[in-house]
């Protein structure tokens, strides 16, 4: 992660317009990296350069990325959203029993609606529990985690496209 910070910082600083809206996004591990990058930028630039602080962070199918200290110290919670396809097992990993937590608001995308949900309680919800059971049984179906087969079609359906 540390190796990409300079490149990302340089890219943001090189944007040709002032008063830019900085939006970080990512799918799966890219979503986890977006959250880590957002906190890094906030920590480094909060008192120096507001334009280097992300305005919004959108993640899709991202795993949990921080321990309880990271959870309590994450400064961009209000700007960060995690979108989850129903049945996607990746946002349930790693298990909270290992000390990892989601730091952002979470939205469960069903076929025809988007609902706010607490993923740290998600294993009590049937679709996530079923995904968890499929993983434990050794045969997960990652179709709901796929960006092109799962997330993009579901986003389009929810937007009425």
Phi and psi restraints in degrees (value plus and minus 20) as a CYANA .aco file:
   2 UNK   PHI     -79.6   -39.6
   2 UNK   PSI     -48.6    -8.6
   3 UNK   PHI     -90.9   -50.9
   3 UNK   PSI     -42.9    -2.9
   4 UNK   PHI    -113.9   -73.9
   4 UNK   PSI     -34.9     5.1
   5 UNK   PHI     -72.5   -32.5
   5 UNK   PSI     -70.9   -30.9
   6 UNK   PHI     -79.3   -39.3
   6 UNK   PSI     -59.6   -19.6
   7 UNK   PHI     -86.5   -46.5
   7 UNK   PSI     -63.3   -23.3
   8 UNK   PHI     -85.6   -45.6
   8 UNK   PSI     -65.6   -25.6
   9 UNK   PHI     -78.2   -38.2
   9 UNK   PSI     -66.0   -26.0
  10 UNK   PHI     -81.7   -41.7
  10 UNK   PSI     -62.2   -22.2
  11 UNK   PHI     -83.3   -43.3
  11 UNK   PSI     -63.3   -23.3
  12 UNK   PHI     -84.3   -44.3
  12 UNK   PSI     -65.1   -25.1
  13 UNK   PHI     -85.2   -45.2
  13 UNK   PSI     -45.3    -5.3
  14 UNK   PHI    -104.8   -64.8
  14 UNK   PSI     -25.8    14.2
  15 UNK   PHI     -79.5   -39.5
  15 UNK   PSI     115.8   155.8
  16 UNK   PHI    -101.4   -61.4
  16 UNK   PSI     -13.7    26.3
  17 UNK   PHI    -150.3  -110.3
  17 UNK   PSI     128.2   168.2
  18 UNK   PHI    -102.9   -62.9
  18 UNK   PSI     147.3   187.3
  19 UNK   PHI      32.4    72.4
  19 UNK   PSI      21.0    61.0
  20 UNK   PHI     -97.9   -57.9
  20 UNK   PSI     130.8   170.8
  21 UNK   PHI    -114.8   -74.8
  21 UNK   PSI      99.5   139.5
  22 UNK   PHI    -116.7   -76.7
  22 UNK   PSI      97.6   137.6
  23 UNK   PHI    -141.2  -101.2
  23 UNK   PSI     104.5   144.5
  24 UNK   PHI    -123.5   -83.5
  24 UNK   PSI     121.9   161.9
  25 UNK   PHI    -167.4  -127.4
  25 UNK   PSI     140.2   180.2
  26 UNK   PHI    -195.0  -155.0
  26 UNK   PSI     137.0   177.0
  27 UNK   PHI    -134.0   -94.0
  27 UNK   PSI     114.7   154.7
  28 UNK   PHI      41.3    81.3
  28 UNK   PSI    -142.4  -102.4
  29 UNK   PHI     -82.5   -42.5
  29 UNK   PSI     -51.8   -11.8
  30 UNK   PHI     -83.0   -43.0
  30 UNK   PSI     -53.1   -13.1
  31 UNK   PHI     -87.7   -47.7
  31 UNK   PSI     -61.0   -21.0
  32 UNK   PHI     -81.5   -41.5
  32 UNK   PSI     -63.7   -23.7
  33 UNK   PHI     -85.1   -45.1
  33 UNK   PSI     -55.3   -15.3
  34 UNK   PHI     -82.4   -42.4
  34 UNK   PSI     -61.6   -21.6
  35 UNK   PHI     -85.2   -45.2
  35 UNK   PSI     -65.2   -25.2
  36 UNK   PHI     -84.0   -44.0
  36 UNK   PSI     -60.8   -20.8
  37 UNK   PHI     -85.1   -45.1
  37 UNK   PSI     -60.4   -20.4
  38 UNK   PHI     -79.2   -39.2
  38 UNK   PSI     -66.2   -26.2
  39 UNK   PHI     -86.5   -46.5
  39 UNK   PSI     -59.6   -19.6
  40 UNK   PHI     -79.3   -39.3
  40 UNK   PSI     -68.2   -28.2
  41 UNK   PHI     -83.5   -43.5
  41 UNK   PSI     -60.7   -20.7
  42 UNK   PHI     -83.1   -43.1
  42 UNK   PSI     -67.2   -27.2
  43 UNK   PHI     -80.9   -40.9
  43 UNK   PSI     -60.8   -20.8
  44 UNK   PHI     -98.1   -58.1
  44 UNK   PSI     -54.0   -14.0
  45 UNK   PHI    -135.7   -95.7
  45 UNK   PSI     -18.3    21.7
  46 UNK   PHI     -74.4   -34.4
  46 UNK   PSI     -58.5   -18.5
  47 UNK   PHI    -123.0   -83.0
  47 UNK   PSI     -12.2    27.8
  48 UNK   PHI    -140.0  -100.0
  48 UNK   PSI     -70.6   -30.6
  49 UNK   PHI    -170.7  -130.7
  49 UNK   PSI      78.7   118.7
  50 UNK   PHI     -79.4   -39.4
  50 UNK   PSI     -47.7    -7.7
  51 UNK   PHI     -89.0   -49.0
  51 UNK   PSI     -34.0     6.0
  52 UNK   PHI    -111.8   -71.8
  52 UNK   PSI     -22.7    17.3
  53 UNK   PHI    -116.1   -76.1
  53 UNK   PSI     107.2   147.2
  54 UNK   PHI     -79.9   -39.9
  54 UNK   PSI     118.3   158.3
  55 UNK   PHI    -101.7   -61.7
  55 UNK   PSI     -55.5   -15.5
  56 UNK   PHI    -166.1  -126.1
  56 UNK   PSI     127.6   167.6
  57 UNK   PHI    -150.9  -110.9
  57 UNK   PSI     100.6   140.6
  58 UNK   PHI    -138.7   -98.7
  58 UNK   PSI     103.4   143.4
  59 UNK   PHI    -142.0  -102.0
  59 UNK   PSI     132.1   172.1
  60 UNK   PHI    -150.4  -110.4
  60 UNK   PSI      97.9   137.9
  61 UNK   PHI      43.5    83.5
  61 UNK   PSI      13.4    53.4
  62 UNK   PHI    -105.7   -65.7
  62 UNK   PSI     125.4   165.4
  63 UNK   PHI     -97.0   -57.0
  63 UNK   PSI     151.2   191.2
  64 UNK   PHI     -88.5   -48.5
  64 UNK   PSI     121.1   161.1
  65 UNK   PHI    -140.9  -100.9
  65 UNK   PSI     -32.6     7.4
  66 UNK   PHI    -154.1  -114.1
  66 UNK   PSI     136.4   176.4
  67 UNK   PHI    -100.6   -60.6
  67 UNK   PSI    -194.4  -154.4
  68 UNK   PHI     -83.6   -43.6
  68 UNK   PSI     -54.2   -14.2
  69 UNK   PHI     -86.7   -46.7
  69 UNK   PSI     -64.1   -24.1
  70 UNK   PHI     -81.5   -41.5
  70 UNK   PSI     -62.8   -22.8
  71 UNK   PHI     -76.3   -36.3
  71 UNK   PSI     -69.0   -29.0
  72 UNK   PHI     -92.8   -52.8
  72 UNK   PSI     -43.9    -3.9
  73 UNK   PHI    -123.9   -83.9
  73 UNK   PSI     -16.7    23.3
  74 UNK   PHI     -90.9   -50.9
  74 UNK   PSI     101.0   141.0
  75 UNK   PHI    -109.9   -69.9
  75 UNK   PSI     -29.7    10.3
  76 UNK   PHI    -135.1   -95.1
  76 UNK   PSI       9.6    49.6
  77 UNK   PHI     -75.7   -35.7
  77 UNK   PSI     -64.0   -24.0
  78 UNK   PHI     -86.3   -46.3
  78 UNK   PSI     -42.4    -2.4
  79 UNK   PHI    -116.6   -76.6
  79 UNK   PSI     -22.4    17.6
  80 UNK   PHI    -131.1   -91.1
  80 UNK   PSI     112.1   152.1
  81 UNK   PHI    -150.1  -110.1
  81 UNK   PSI     117.3   157.3
  82 UNK   PHI    -133.5   -93.5
  82 UNK   PSI     103.9   143.9
  83 UNK   PHI    -123.5   -83.5
  83 UNK   PSI     114.3   154.3
  84 UNK   PHI    -149.2  -109.2
  84 UNK   PSI     105.8   145.8
  85 UNK   PHI     -94.8   -54.8
  85 UNK   PSI     117.3   157.3
  86 UNK   PHI     -77.1   -37.1
  86 UNK   PSI     109.2   149.2
  87 UNK   PHI      73.0   113.0
  87 UNK   PSI     -26.7    13.3
  88 UNK   PHI     -95.3   -55.3
  88 UNK   PSI      98.0   138.0
  89 UNK   PHI     -99.1   -59.1
  89 UNK   PSI     -39.5     0.5
  90 UNK   PHI     -81.6   -41.6
  90 UNK   PSI     -61.9   -21.9
  91 UNK   PHI     -85.2   -45.2
  91 UNK   PSI     -29.7    10.3
  92 UNK   PHI    -111.9   -71.9
  92 UNK   PSI     -12.9    27.1
  93 UNK   PHI    -138.0   -98.0
  93 UNK   PSI     135.7   175.7
  94 UNK   PHI     -84.3   -44.3
  94 UNK   PSI     139.6   179.6
  95 UNK   PHI     -80.1   -40.1
  95 UNK   PSI     128.5   168.5
  96 UNK   PHI     -81.1   -41.1
  96 UNK   PSI     -43.2    -3.2
  97 UNK   PHI     -83.8   -43.8
  97 UNK   PSI     -37.3     2.7
  98 UNK   PHI    -110.7   -70.7
  98 UNK   PSI     -20.1    19.9
  99 UNK   PHI      75.4   115.4
  99 UNK   PSI      -8.5    31.5
 100 UNK   PHI    -121.8   -81.8
 100 UNK   PSI     126.3   166.3
 101 UNK   PHI    -159.8  -119.8
 101 UNK   PSI     133.8   173.8
 102 UNK   PHI     -99.4   -59.4
 102 UNK   PSI     123.3   163.3
 103 UNK   PHI    -123.9   -83.9
 103 UNK   PSI     -22.3    17.7
 104 UNK   PHI    -145.3  -105.3
 104 UNK   PSI     147.6   187.6
 105 UNK   PHI     -83.6   -43.6
 105 UNK   PSI     122.9   162.9
 106 UNK   PHI    -141.9  -101.9
 106 UNK   PSI     116.8   156.8
 107 UNK   PHI    -145.4  -105.4
 107 UNK   PSI     103.5   143.5
 108 UNK   PHI    -107.9   -67.9
 108 UNK   PSI     102.6   142.6
 109 UNK   PHI    -117.4   -77.4
 109 UNK   PSI      92.0   132.0
 110 UNK   PHI    -112.4   -72.4
 110 UNK   PSI    -199.8  -159.8
 111 UNK   PHI     -79.7   -39.7
 111 UNK   PSI     -55.4   -15.4
 112 UNK   PHI    -150.0  -110.0
 112 UNK   PSI      -3.6    36.4
 113 UNK   PHI    -180.7  -140.7
 113 UNK   PSI     144.4   184.4
 114 UNK   PHI    -145.3  -105.3
 114 UNK   PSI     108.2   148.2
 115 UNK   PHI    -148.6  -108.6
 115 UNK   PSI     120.2   160.2
 116 UNK   PHI     -89.6   -49.6
 116 UNK   PSI     121.7   161.7
 117 UNK   PHI    -168.7  -128.7
 117 UNK   PSI     134.0   174.0
 118 UNK   PHI    -122.9   -82.9
 118 UNK   PSI      82.8   122.8
 119 UNK   PHI     -84.9   -44.9
 119 UNK   PSI     -43.1    -3.1
 120 UNK   PHI     -93.6   -53.6
 120 UNK   PSI     -29.4    10.6
 121 UNK   PHI    -132.4   -92.4
 121 UNK   PSI     -11.8    28.2
 122 UNK   PHI     -86.5   -46.5
 122 UNK   PSI     -46.3    -6.3
 123 UNK   PHI     -87.4   -47.4
 123 UNK   PSI     -30.4     9.6
 124 UNK   PHI    -104.5   -64.5
 124 UNK   PSI     -30.0    10.0
 125 UNK   PHI    -113.3   -73.3
 125 UNK   PSI     116.7   156.7
 126 UNK   PHI     -77.6   -37.6
 126 UNK   PSI     -64.9   -24.9
 127 UNK   PHI     -84.8   -44.8
 127 UNK   PSI     -58.9   -18.9
 128 UNK   PHI     -92.9   -52.9
 128 UNK   PSI     -56.9   -16.9
 129 UNK   PHI     -82.1   -42.1
 129 UNK   PSI     -62.6   -22.6
 130 UNK   PHI     -81.1   -41.1
 130 UNK   PSI     -62.1   -22.1
 131 UNK   PHI     -83.1   -43.1
 131 UNK   PSI     -61.3   -21.3
 132 UNK   PHI     -82.3   -42.3
 132 UNK   PSI     -63.8   -23.8
 133 UNK   PHI     -82.8   -42.8
 133 UNK   PSI     -59.7   -19.7
 134 UNK   PHI     -82.6   -42.6
 134 UNK   PSI     -59.2   -19.2
 135 UNK   PHI     -85.2   -45.2
 135 UNK   PSI     -67.4   -27.4
 136 UNK   PHI     -81.0   -41.0
 136 UNK   PSI     -52.1   -12.1
 137 UNK   PHI    -100.1   -60.1
 137 UNK   PSI     -25.0    15.0
 138 UNK   PHI      66.9   106.9
 138 UNK   PSI      -8.7    31.3
 139 UNK   PHI    -158.0  -118.0
 139 UNK   PSI      37.4    77.4
 140 UNK   PHI     -88.3   -48.3
 140 UNK   PSI     126.1   166.1
 141 UNK   PHI    -123.0   -83.0
 141 UNK   PSI      88.7   128.7
 142 UNK   PHI    -109.8   -69.8
 142 UNK   PSI      -5.2    34.8
 143 UNK   PHI     -77.3   -37.3
 143 UNK   PSI     -57.9   -17.9
 144 UNK   PHI     -90.3   -50.3
 144 UNK   PSI     -38.6     1.4
 145 UNK   PHI    -109.4   -69.4
 145 UNK   PSI     -39.4     0.6
 146 UNK   PHI     -81.5   -41.5
 146 UNK   PSI     112.9   152.9
 147 UNK   PHI     -85.7   -45.7
 147 UNK   PSI     -66.9   -26.9
 148 UNK   PHI    -101.7   -61.7
 148 UNK   PSI     -51.2   -11.2
 149 UNK   PHI    -117.5   -77.5
 149 UNK   PSI     -40.4    -0.4
 150 UNK   PHI    -133.1   -93.1
 150 UNK   PSI     -82.2   -42.2
 151 UNK   PHI     -92.7   -52.7
 151 UNK   PSI     -69.7   -29.7
 152 UNK   PHI     -82.4   -42.4
 152 UNK   PSI     -67.9   -27.9
 153 UNK   PHI     -80.8   -40.8
 153 UNK   PSI     -57.3   -17.3
 154 UNK   PHI     -89.6   -49.6
 154 UNK   PSI     -58.9   -18.9
 155 UNK   PHI     -82.3   -42.3
 155 UNK   PSI     -66.7   -26.7
 156 UNK   PHI     -79.5   -39.5
 156 UNK   PSI     -63.9   -23.9
 157 UNK   PHI     -79.7   -39.7
 157 UNK   PSI     -64.7   -24.7
 158 UNK   PHI     -89.8   -49.8
 158 UNK   PSI     -44.9    -4.9
 159 UNK   PHI    -109.3   -69.3
 159 UNK   PSI     -25.6    14.4
 160 UNK   PHI      56.9    96.9
 160 UNK   PSI       5.9    45.9
